[in-house]
Amino acid sequence: MMLVYAALTLVALCCPVLCCAWLTQEEFFLAFAKFEEIVKEFDRARAIYKYALDQLPRGAAQHLYDTFNRFEKQHGSRCVDVAIS
């Protein structure tokens, strides 16, 4: 499975025109972020999700929003900054 995500990423980076022919933007960002998750690059995956969410309208990328929420629940930080008064 990891090879599939690696191949998608490589094709998209080397030839974005070819990638756009058979992947939507949402699918591309999901595949790229999933690949980064698999190789344990959680900060990179988070950056990809955030970039994608800035680029795509929420109505057109509901699956992306749902996947990002799942990602944050699984890998997000539990640290809470408390203001001291």
N, C-alpha and C positions, 0 to 999 in steps of 0.2 A: 504494500500500500504506500509505503514511503517513497518508493520509486515513481509511483504515479504522480504524487505531488511534486517531486523533484523534477520530473519531466515536464509537467505543466509550467512550473516556474521557469525552467530553462527555455522552453519554447516561447513563453510570453516575454522574457527578457531579450531573447535573440531576435525574435520576429513578431512584434506586437500585432502586425497586420494579420498574420495567419491566426494568431490566438483569438483575435476579435471575431474571426469568421465563425468560430464554433463555441465560444464561451461568452456569456454576458459579463459585464463588469462585475456584477455581484458574485458570480461563480468564480471569476478569476481571483478576486480579493479573498473569498472564502478558501479557495484551494491554497493560495499563497500563505495565508495566516495558519491554516491547518498544517501545512508543511513545517512552518516555524515552530508550532506547538510540538510536533512529532520529534523534532531535533532539540527540544527543550530550550528554545530561544523565546521565552515568554515575553520579554520586553519588546522584542521585534514583532511578535505576533500582535501584541497590544497596540503598537504603533501602526501596524497595517490596518487593524480594525478601526482605529481612530481616524486614520486618513480616509479610509473607505467611507466611513460614516459622515465625514465632512463633505465628500465628493458626491454621494448619492442621496437623493431625496428619500425620506423615511418610508413613504408609501410605496416606492419602487424597490425597497431593499428590506422588507420586513424580516426575511429569514436571516439576513446579516445582523440585524439588531438582536434577534433572538439568540443567535449563535454567540454574539459578543457578550450578552448577558450571562449565558451559560459559562463562557470562558472566564469572566470576572468572578463568578461565584466559585469556580473551581480554582483559579489561580490568583485571584485578587488579594491585595494586602488587607490584613485585618487591623492594621495600625490606625489609631485614631489620634489626631492632634487635638489636644485640649488646651484652650486658652486659659492661662492662669491670671486671675484678676487680683 
